Amino acid sequence: MNTIVQVLDVLLYVIGAFLLFNCCYLLFFALAGHLTVKPLQVVVQKYRRFCVLIPAYKANEVVLETSLAALRHTYRGGFDVVVIADGLEPETVTQLAASGVDVIEVFFEKSTKGKALAAALDALPEHKYDIAAILDVDNLMGPDFLEEVNKAFEAGYLVVQAHRTAKNIDTSFAFLDACNEEINNHIYRKGHYAIGMSSALIGSGMAFSFSYLKELLAGIGETVGEDKELDFRIVKDREKICYLDQVLVYDEKIENARVFTQQRTRWIAAQVEFLKKYAWEGVVQLLKRGNVEFFNKVVQAFLVPRILLIGVLGLFFLISLLIPFGPLPGFWFTLLVMLSAALFIALPARFYKSDRLGKALLQLPYALFCMVKALFQIKKAKKSFLSTPHQVKSVSSEINV
């Protein structure tokens, strides 16, 4: 019996050390995100030609709104809006073409965003465009998006990530999702970029050198997390990803638990996929090549998703009150305080002004249940394309940047 207790005691301390690292990582970059980042100091000499790519998977109504809004975007250089039509109705394709949008139709047995983008780049003239900007089918570009991205390329960057933010906060779940997005922005984009590291990509509101994106997408395969795969490939090349915190792209937020679970299933499946794929290579890249950025991406794949982390720490705190071994309750309580501090520090001040915040926090237990449910459904993401359904939404005026 003593042996079992000793084993459990050691195991709990190992788990505690791992979860302590999670909290320290989040808290460090939450604080780093408040460092001042100097704006790009460049004089634009060239207005590069953009290709604005919008992969559209069975989103007939939404893609019409998004693409027409993109066409109205103001930019002193030239740009084309290209919809990658995967499963769109013929009538939608006709309407898009008639409105001045370029349409590339793709057909796959199993659809993925990565394959759609790769097919589109193969179909487009190689030397016509300098930059490829990628929007999700529900995204709307904020003012000066293309102008500011062009400025970043003038500064020498080949990859740029803009600040994706909520388009809608209609429900408590949507508000909670908007909070989660901004915390991600603060920790994984602003915080990293502020200390000289690469921003993480987020899947849309991003731009690449056209030729470099084509190179990056080669052999992208059927991964459920094409943005994470691109992340790893870029840091392996030692290219820096620029983050434009003041340049907005509006994104539709999840409004209900079913869609939340479906989206998180895809995200967790991607995290597990890249953890398996790159864990050992991360060690090799660090020790043999000194590639700290690549190792950092692997570390991020090891981190427990934040909503699950809240539940796990709460569970261990309660267990510690009942058992006489392992870390004391004060240790687990301290981790809960550290995690809470990281999240509250990372959440922009404007969210605290909304009366929706309290209602959104009440959704956390249900969100935790959805995350646990998503853990048991990750095999679904490998078998089929779990796309997020979208609706036509206008940009909310309740939360201003």
LOMI-583583 format. One line per 5 residues: number of its first residue (from 1); their letters; for each residue x, y, z of C-alpha. Coordinates in nm, 4 decimals, padded with zeros to 6 digits. Example, Ala and Ser with C-alpha at 12.3 -4.5 7.8 and 13.67 -1.06 7.14 Angstrom:
! LOMI-583583
1	as	01.2300 -00.4500 00.7800; 01.3670 -00.1060 00.7140
This chain:
! LOMI-583583
1	mntiv	00.0000 00.0000 00.0000; 00.2863 00.2370 00.0841; 00.4349 00.1767 -00.2611; 00.1085 00.2736 -00.4312; 00.0857 00.5899 -00.2215
6	qvldv	00.4459 00.6800 -00.3083; 00.3820 00.6282 -00.6793; 00.0662 00.8402 -00.6658; 00.2533 01.1056 -00.4662; 00.5301 01.1289 -00.7297
11	llyvi	00.2747 01.1244 -01.0132; 00.0801 01.4135 -00.8613; 00.3978 01.6190 -00.8205; 00.4932 01.5506 -01.1852; 00.1446 01.6559 -01.2989
16	gafll	00.1691 01.9602 -01.0727; 00.5031 02.0611 -01.2260; 00.3594 02.0284 -01.5767; 00.0524 02.2375 -01.4922; 00.2725 02.4940 -01.3160
21	fnccy	00.4682 02.5306 -01.6406; 00.1374 02.5854 -01.8272; 00.0411 02.8667 -01.5923; 00.3868 03.0276 -01.5973; 00.3940 03.0223 -01.9786
26	llffa	00.0537 03.1886 -02.0078; 00.1271 03.4447 -01.7375; 00.4650 03.5398 -01.8868; 00.3252 03.6086 -02.2335; 00.0154 03.7769 -02.0901
31	laghl	00.2489 04.0260 -01.9222; 00.4689 04.0520 -02.2334; 00.1619 04.1484 -02.4352; 00.1513 04.4798 -02.2474; 00.4960 04.5800 -02.3693
36	tvkpl	00.4997 04.8663 -02.6195; 00.5563 04.7580 -02.9776; 00.6946 05.0237 -03.2092; 00.4891 05.0760 -03.5278; 00.6547 04.9909 -03.8567
41	qvvvq	00.8746 05.2825 -03.9626; 00.8795 05.2522 -04.3398; 00.8082 05.4725 -04.6391; 00.6053 05.2775 -04.8931; 00.7772 05.2732 -05.2313
46	kyrrf	00.5623 05.0087 -05.3982; 00.1954 04.9169 -05.3845; 00.1997 04.5432 -05.4338; -00.0749 04.3569 -05.6149; -00.2926 04.1445 -05.3869
51	cvlip	-00.4906 03.8287 -05.4393; -00.7561 03.8100 -05.1647; -00.8386 03.4403 -05.1289; -01.1687 03.3331 -04.9718; -01.2102 02.9541 -04.9377
56	aykan	-01.5838 02.8845 -04.9320; -01.7146 02.5439 -04.8320; -02.0926 02.5195 -04.8796; -02.1451 02.8753 -04.7547; -02.3571 03.0198 -05.0328
61	evvle	-02.5232 03.3115 -04.8571; -02.2270 03.4234 -04.6467; -01.9723 03.4184 -04.9294; -02.1777 03.6669 -05.1298; -02.1687 03.9182 -04.8443
66	tslaa	-01.7989 03.8628 -04.7729; -01.6783 03.8805 -05.1303; -01.8827 04.1904 -05.2172; -01.7520 04.3649 -04.9043; -01.3978 04.2679 -05.0061
71	lrhty	-01.4496 04.4190 -05.3508; -01.5443 04.7501 -05.1871; -01.2234 04.7611 -04.9831; -01.0073 05.0652 -05.0579; -00.6416 05.0196 -05.1513
76	rggfd	-00.4131 05.2394 -05.3574; -00.2688 04.9379 -05.5385; -00.4445 04.6648 -05.7344; -00.6170 04.3596 -05.5956; -00.8486 04.0793 -05.7030
81	vvvia	-01.0959 03.8906 -05.4882; -01.0865 03.5167 -05.5533; -01.3461 03.2805 -05.4080; -01.2413 02.9156 -05.3918; -01.5756 02.7478 -05.4462
86	dglep	-01.6009 02.4074 -05.2813; -01.9557 02.2750 -05.2911; -02.1196 02.6081 -05.3744; -02.4477 02.6135 -05.5676; -02.4187 02.6937 -05.9416
91	etvtq	-02.6386 03.0001 -05.8864; -02.3953 03.1315 -05.6254; -02.1000 03.0806 -05.8593; -02.2856 03.2703 -06.1328; -02.3694 03.5582 -05.8965
96	laasg	-02.0097 03.5823 -05.7786; -01.8710 03.5907 -06.1302; -02.1271 03.8533 -06.2368; -02.0275 04.0778 -05.9445; -01.6638 04.0898 -06.0479
101	vdvie	-01.5300 03.8194 -05.8178; -01.2946 03.5613 -05.9663; -01.4133 03.2071 -05.8911; -01.2018 02.8921 -05.8822; -01.4089 02.5769 -05.8385
106	vffek	-01.2485 02.2821 -05.6605; -01.3709 01.9279 -05.6098; -01.2332 01.6932 -05.3441; -01.3400 01.3588 -05.2048; -01.2438 01.4986 -04.8633
111	stkgk	-01.2356 01.8770 -04.8458; -00.9779 02.0699 -04.6464; -00.8901 02.4366 -04.6454; -00.5254 02.3637 -04.7123; -00.5975 02.1639 -05.0253
116	alaaa	-00.8390 02.4315 -05.1501; -00.5756 02.7042 -05.1092; -00.3068 02.4939 -05.2765; -00.5353 02.4205 -05.5728; -00.6218 02.7895 -05.6104
121	ldalp	-00.2576 02.8977 -05.6134; -00.1798 02.6362 -05.8768; -00.4650 02.7708 -06.0917; -00.3676 03.1389 -06.0621; -00.1030 03.3039 -06.2843
126	ehkyd	00.2286 03.2735 -06.1024; 00.3629 03.6238 -06.1663; 00.0399 03.8228 -06.1507; 00.0351 03.8755 -05.7728; 00.2871 03.9803 -05.5098
131	iaail	00.0821 03.9005 -05.1990; -00.1884 03.6456 -05.1147; -00.4220 03.7501 -04.8331; -00.6456 03.4811 -04.6819; -00.9903 03.5438 -04.5360
136	dvdnl	-01.2378 03.2947 -04.3946; -01.5748 03.2908 -04.5636; -01.7277 03.4981 -04.2806; -01.4459 03.7560 -04.2526; -01.4686 04.1272 -04.3261
141	mgpdf	-01.1539 04.3348 -04.3720; -01.1247 04.6398 -04.1494; -01.0176 04.9801 -04.2857; -00.6674 04.9970 -04.4378; -00.6098 04.6214 -04.4080
146	leevn	-00.4384 04.5923 -04.7463; -00.2542 04.9242 -04.7013; -00.1040 04.8160 -04.3687; -00.0173 04.4673 -04.4892; 00.1601 04.6227 -04.7868
151	kafea	00.3552 04.8405 -04.5420; 00.4674 04.5288 -04.3507; 00.5917 04.3743 -04.6735; 00.7757 04.6982 -04.7481; 00.9509 04.6431 -04.4124
156	gylvv	01.0723 04.3064 -04.5373; 00.8252 04.0571 -04.3908; 00.7029 03.7630 -04.5988; 00.4230 03.6607 -04.3609; 00.1796 03.8905 -04.1780
161	qahrt	-00.0989 03.8194 -03.9293; -00.3617 04.0857 -03.8652; -00.5745 04.1228 -03.5511; -00.8808 03.9040 -03.5947; -01.1643 04.0211 -03.3734
166	aknid	-01.5328 03.9530 -03.3134; -01.7893 04.0537 -03.5712; -02.0808 03.9542 -03.3477; -02.1456 03.9167 -02.9746; -02.5161 03.8333 -02.9978
171	tsfaf	-02.5185 03.5602 -02.7345; -02.3297 03.4789 -02.4155; -02.1466 03.2011 -02.6006; -02.0456 03.4425 -02.8774; -01.9172 03.6894 -02.6180
176	ldacn	-01.7217 03.4114 -02.4441; -01.5731 03.3088 -02.7797; -01.4822 03.6727 -02.8491; -01.3027 03.6896 -02.5121; -01.1166 03.3698 -02.5936
181	eeinn	-01.0093 03.5111 -02.9306; -00.8721 03.8277 -02.7727; -00.6841 03.6331 -02.5055; -00.5273 03.4244 -02.7818; -00.4356 03.7406 -02.9690
186	hiyrk	-00.2745 03.8901 -02.6604; -00.0736 03.5824 -02.5551; 00.0166 03.4034 -02.8787; 00.0412 03.7002 -03.1115; 00.0975 04.0312 -02.9351
191	ghyai	00.2918 03.8872 -02.6417; 00.5280 03.6867 -02.8606; 00.5753 03.9638 -03.1152; 00.6471 04.2175 -02.8383; 00.9590 04.0257 -02.7286
196	gmssa	01.0859 03.9715 -03.0835; 00.9357 03.6313 -03.1569; 00.6987 03.5319 -03.4353; 00.3274 03.5807 -03.3981; 00.1174 03.2661 -03.4241
201	ligsg	-00.1044 03.2349 -03.7293; -00.4777 03.2103 -03.6749; -00.6073 03.0711 -04.0051; -00.7415 03.3909 -04.1594; -00.6676 03.7613 -04.1679
206	mafsf	-00.3180 03.6630 -04.2747; -00.1051 03.7438 -04.5779; 00.1928 03.5821 -04.7473; 00.4304 03.6479 -05.0286; 00.2428 03.4780 -05.3135
211	sylke	00.5372 03.2632 -05.4196; 00.6267 03.1751 -05.0588; 00.2708 03.0637 -04.9795; 00.2757 02.8385 -05.2830; 00.5966 02.6847 -05.1529
216	llagi	00.4547 02.6462 -04.8006; 00.1376 02.4744 -04.9228; 00.3241 02.2089 -05.1216; 00.2172 01.8690 -04.9883; -00.0110 02.0224 -04.7239
221	getvg	-00.2223 01.7056 -04.7319; -00.5450 01.6554 -04.5366; -00.4432 01.8142 -04.2079; -00.7273 01.9603 -04.0009; -00.5020 02.2475 -03.8920
226	edkel	-00.3434 02.4020 -04.1993; -00.2561 02.7232 -04.0129; -00.0568 02.5298 -03.7524; 00.1220 02.3338 -04.0237; 00.2137 02.6629 -04.1915
231	dfriv	00.3321 02.7933 -03.8523; 00.5765 02.5049 -03.8169; 00.7001 02.5322 -04.1745; 00.7592 02.9060 -04.1438; 00.9562 02.8912 -03.8178
236	kdrek	01.1563 02.5998 -03.9580; 01.2563 02.8392 -04.2383; 01.3372 03.0967 -03.9647; 01.1039 03.3527 -04.1187; 00.9475 03.6017 -03.8765
241	icyld	00.5701 03.6401 -03.8728; 00.4688 04.0048 -03.8295; 00.1672 04.0856 -03.6120; -00.0385 04.3963 -03.6877; -00.2354 04.4502 -03.3689
246	qvlvy	-00.4150 04.7640 -03.4884; -00.5187 04.6153 -03.8252; -00.8529 04.4411 -03.7913; -01.0305 04.1544 -03.9621; -01.3808 04.0849 -03.8328
251	dekie	-01.4738 03.7221 -03.7692; -01.8008 03.5532 -03.6776; -01.8010 03.4052 -03.3279; -01.9606 03.0789 -03.2163; -02.3145 03.1313 -03.0850
256	narvf	-02.4098 02.7903 -02.9455; -02.2656 02.4847 -02.7738; -02.3050 02.2453 -03.0686; -02.0932 02.4535 -03.3030; -01.8490 02.5314 -03.0206
261	tqqrt	-01.7961 02.1586 -02.9619; -01.7517 02.0907 -03.3327; -01.4935 02.3675 -03.3715; -01.2992 02.2663 -03.0591; -01.2999 01.9036 -03.1753
266	rwiaa	-01.1166 02.0150 -03.4874; -00.8756 02.2328 -03.2886; -00.7883 01.9603 -03.0353; -00.7428 01.7074 -03.3176; -00.4989 01.9485 -03.4842
271	qvefl	-00.3087 01.9993 -03.1574; -00.2723 01.6238 -03.1057; -00.1709 01.5769 -03.4691; 00.1141 01.8285 -03.4507; 00.2253 01.7165 -03.1072
276	kkyaw	00.2796 01.3661 -03.2466; 00.4332 01.4937 -03.5683; 00.6776 01.7521 -03.4357; 00.7560 01.6690 -03.0693; 01.0895 01.5004 -03.1374
281	egvvq	01.1810 01.7369 -03.4191; 01.1305 02.0258 -03.1782; 01.4068 01.8879 -02.9544; 01.6348 01.8359 -03.2565; 01.5678 02.1874 -03.3863
286	llkrg	01.6527 02.3353 -03.0464; 01.9633 02.1346 -02.9596; 02.1234 02.0948 -03.3015; 02.0122 02.4091 -03.4812; 01.9313 02.6506 -03.2014
291	nveff	01.5825 02.7079 -03.3438; 01.4037 02.8395 -03.0345; 01.0979 02.9465 -03.2379; 01.0344 02.5927 -03.3637; 01.0755 02.4485 -03.0143
296	nkvvq	00.8332 02.7114 -02.8820; 00.5684 02.5963 -03.1316; 00.6095 02.2415 -03.0014; 00.5778 02.3682 -02.6425; 00.2492 02.5345 -02.7391
301	aflvp	00.1224 02.1996 -02.8680; 00.1947 02.0510 -02.5213; -00.0101 02.3145 -02.3391; -00.3497 02.2139 -02.2031; -00.6343 02.4101 -02.3711
306	rilli	-00.7223 02.6904 -02.1302; -01.0839 02.5976 -02.0585; -00.9747 02.2402 -01.9836; -00.6904 02.3769 -01.7721; -00.9394 02.5643 -01.5526
311	gvlgl	-01.1337 02.2416 -01.4985; -00.8235 02.0287 -01.4363; -00.6810 02.2685 -01.1773; -01.0176 02.2938 -01.0032; -01.0437 01.9132 -00.9936
316	fflis	-00.6955 01.8658 -00.8455; -00.7634 02.1361 -00.5887; -01.0739 01.9483 -00.4694; -00.8874 01.6150 -00.4695; -00.6048 01.7665 -00.2625
321	llipf	-00.8581 01.8501 00.0087; -00.9432 01.4796 00.0402; -00.6067 01.3005 00.0120; -00.2987 01.3371 00.2377; -00.0344 01.3157 -00.0368
326	gplpg	00.0734 01.5074 -00.3444; 00.0951 01.8887 -00.3554; -00.0976 02.0694 -00.0843; -00.4250 02.2525 -00.1602; -00.2379 02.5836 -00.1465
331	fwftl	-00.0278 02.4781 -00.4469; -00.3311 02.4073 -00.6659; -00.5035 02.7224 -00.5448; -00.1929 02.9239 -00.6383; -00.2022 02.7766 -00.9886
336	lvmls	-00.5682 02.8748 -01.0197; -00.4767 03.2293 -00.9158; -00.1884 03.2401 -01.1664; -00.4114 03.1175 -01.4476; -00.6886 03.3609 -01.3576
341	aalfi	-00.4365 03.6454 -01.3477; -00.3020 03.5517 -01.6909; -00.6502 03.5441 -01.8429; -00.7686 03.8686 -01.6826; -00.4436 04.0458 -01.7783
346	alpar	-00.4737 03.9243 -02.1376; -00.8394 04.0270 -02.1810; -00.8640 04.3800 -02.3272; -01.0035 04.6445 -02.0926; -01.2977 04.7226 -02.3203
351	fyksd	-01.4515 04.3808 -02.2449; -01.4810 04.4690 -01.8766; -01.7123 04.7562 -01.9701; -01.9756 04.5229 -02.1126; -02.2549 04.3829 -01.8993
356	rlgka	-02.2301 04.0641 -02.1080; -01.9073 03.9578 -01.9366; -02.0772 03.8202 -01.6265; -02.3266 03.6217 -01.8337; -02.0433 03.4887 -02.0492
361	llqlp	-01.8503 03.3677 -01.7433; -02.1566 03.1710 -01.6358; -02.1184 02.9746 -01.9615; -01.7719 02.8476 -01.8575; -01.8944 02.5229 -01.6908
366	yalfc	-02.0934 02.4365 -02.0045; -01.7950 02.5290 -02.2228; -01.5794 02.2965 -02.0100; -01.8311 02.0160 -02.0648; -01.8167 02.0838 -02.4401
371	mvkal	-01.4345 02.0674 -02.4340; -01.4415 01.7317 -02.2551; -01.6940 01.6098 -02.5109; -01.4668 01.7344 -02.7904; -01.1795 01.5258 -02.6502
376	fqikk	-01.3786 01.2104 -02.7158; -01.4722 01.3140 -03.0688; -01.1321 01.3982 -03.2198; -01.1400 01.0922 -03.4463; -01.4322 01.2568 -03.6292
381	akksf	-01.2024 01.5385 -03.7412; -00.9762 01.2877 -03.9152; -01.2620 01.1205 -04.1002; -01.4513 01.4275 -04.2229; -01.4139 01.8030 -04.2729
386	lstph	-01.5763 01.9615 -03.9652; -01.6409 02.3022 -04.1125; -01.7908 02.5738 -03.8943; -02.1353 02.6842 -04.0175; -02.1749 03.0585 -04.0781
391	qvksv	-02.4530 03.3147 -04.0994; -02.4673 03.6626 -04.2464; -02.3697 03.8967 -03.9619; -02.3050 04.2684 -03.9416; -02.0187 04.4081 -03.7357
396	ssein	-02.1338 04.4758 -03.3793; -02.0883 04.8291 -03.2515; -02.1025 04.7263 -02.8837; -01.7290 04.6604 -02.8491; -01.5050 04.9196 -03.0052
401	v	-01.1322 04.8788 -03.0432
